[in-house]
Amino acid sequence: MKKTIAIDIDDVISDTTEAMRLWGNRVSGVELLPEHYNTPGNDYWAYYEKIWEHHGIADILKFDDFEGELIVDQAQVPLVASAAFVLEELQKKYHIILVTSRNPALEAGTRKWLADNLQGDIKLYFARNGRLNVGRSKGELCKELGAFLLIDDNTDHCQSAVDNGVEAIVFGEYGWQNVDVEGAVKCKNWPEVLEYLDGAASR
């Protein structure tokens, strides 16, 4: 029986921050670059608002407006580099599920985006949304679903996994990753995830 890996969506599989950058540039008329959206020291749950405030466009851009566009259409959101390839490789050895803390209002659009971008029928589960503060934590949900590992960019979610006896990989190199999660592994990209899991399987 294959072991289960739970994987986050935003900024792990989907490059949501890049989609937000392009949206923000279009709406505000200010040409921010990718590096402007990778600023250490800002809290995860107010990360984008702090960037917009720093660049003087917080009165123009609202997260709810961006989220509203995602409810209608997510076709403009690109995949994170190598995500599709590595997920296909992992599915040969593991049972993959997706666990997101997105607003549940995005469910239909998210399912369409996944169908358009990923191979296979991968089950999708919704955990607690930090802005709405409803639902179970990712750690609780991963434990309930029998996942041995969570791959997530949010250190709070990785900590939640560890607290519930689930291994965690802190994914990516993002400005909101301001704390270390004791017991978690850091992988900056999908090739590193694959290399780590291949090595773990051989040990």
N, C-alpha and C positions, 0 to 999 in steps of 0.2 A: 504493500500500500504506500502511495506517495505521501511524503510529508507536505504540510501546507505552509506556503509563504503568503503573507498578507502584504500588499503593496499600496502605497498612497498614489494619488493621481497628480494633483497640482505640484508642479516643479519637480516631479519625480518621473512621471510618464509624459504629462502634458507640460509644455513650456508656457505656463500661464502668465508668468511675470513678463515674458517677452510680448505676449499678446496684450497685456495691460499697458506696457510701455508704448506700443504702437497705437493703441486706442487713446492713451493719454496725450500723445503727441498730436493726434488728429483733432481731438476735442479742444485742447488748450492752445495749439499753435506753437508750443515750445518744443524744440527738438532735443529731448533728453536721449542720451546714449545708454547702452546696456550697463556700463559701469556706474551710471548714476543710480541704478536700481540695485547696486550691490554695495550698500553702505553699512559697515559694521556698527553695532551699538544701539540699533533700534529694536524695540520689542516686536515680536512676530505679529501680534494682533493689531498693532497700529503702524505697521511697517511702511505701507505705501503712503498713508496719510502724512507721516513724518517727512518722507521724501518730497511729496508735493508741497508741504509747508516750507521746506528748505528752499525750494525753487520758486516759491511765490505763486503757486497755482492751486493751492488747497481750496480756494473759493470757487474754482472752476470744475475740479474733478472730485467725484464722489464714488466711493467703492460700490454703493448700491446701484449706481448708473451702469458701471461696468458689468456687475453681476446681472443686471437686467438684460444687457445685450447677450450674455452667455445663456440666459434662459431661452432666448429666441433662436440663437444660432451660435455654435461653437466651431464652425468650419475654419475660422481664422486662427485658431489656436494650434501652433505647431507641436510636433512631438519633440521630446527631449532627445538629443543625439544618442543613437544606438539603442534606445529603449525598446523598439519593436523587435529588433534582432535578438537582443538578450532575453526578452520575455519568451520568444519562441524557443530559444535554447533551454531556458529554465523549465518550460512546460514539458520537456522531454523527461525530466527527472523529478519535478515537483508539481504539486497541485497548487495553482496560483489563484488567489482571490484578490479583489480590489476592495480596500477599506478607505473611505474618504470621509472627511468632515465638512464636505461642501453643504451648502444650503440645500435641503431636500427639494426645493423648487427647481433645482437644476437637473433633477434626475432624468427626465426624458431627453434633454439635450445631451447629457453626459452619456447616456446609453447609445445614442446615435453616434456621437463622436467616437466612442470606443469601437462600435461596429465598423465604422469607416476607417479606423486606423490600426486596429489590432486583429491578429488572427485568433481564431478559436472562440469558444463560448466561455468567457471568464465571468464568474459571478461577482456582483457588485453589492457592497454593503455600506450603509451610512452610519457613521459614528457621531458623537457629539459635535455640534457646530459651535465654535468659540464665540461667534457673534450673537448667535441665538441662544446659546447655553442650554440646549435640549439634546437628549439622547445619552447613550453610554459612551464612556471614554474608549479610545482606540484599544488601550490595553485590555480593558474588560471584554470588548467585543472580540479581539484576537484570541483571548483565552477561551471564550465561549465557543468560538468557531474551530478551535483546535489548531490554530496556527502556531508554529514553533518560532517564527521569525516575522518581524515587521520591518519593512523598508520605508523610511519616511524622512522628509527634509526638516520636519518640525521636532526640535529637541524635547518639547513638552510631550508630544505623542510617543517619542522613543522612550522617555522616562516612564510614561504610563505603561508601556509594554514591559519594560524591565521590572517595574513594580508588581506586575501581574505574572511574572515568571516566564515572559516571552522574550526571546532574544531580539535585538534591534540593530539595524544598520542606519546610521545617520547619513543621509544621502545628499550629495552636492556640496557646493561651496557658495553659501549664501550669507548675506549680511545679517540675517536674523538668527543665525546659529551662534549665539553669544555664550553658551555654556556647554561644558562637557557633560556627557551622560555616562556615568560610571557603569562599566559592564557592556556598553554599546561599542560597535565597530564603526569607524568612519570610512566611507567610500565616496570619493568625489565625483565618480561617473559610473556608467553602466559597465564598461569593461572591468573596472575594479571590483564591482559587485560579482560579476561572473568569475573573475579570478579568485576572489575570496571564497565563494561557495564551492568552486571546483577544488580548491585547496582544503576546505573544511570537510568535503565529502571523502577525500582521500586519506584524511588523518584517522 
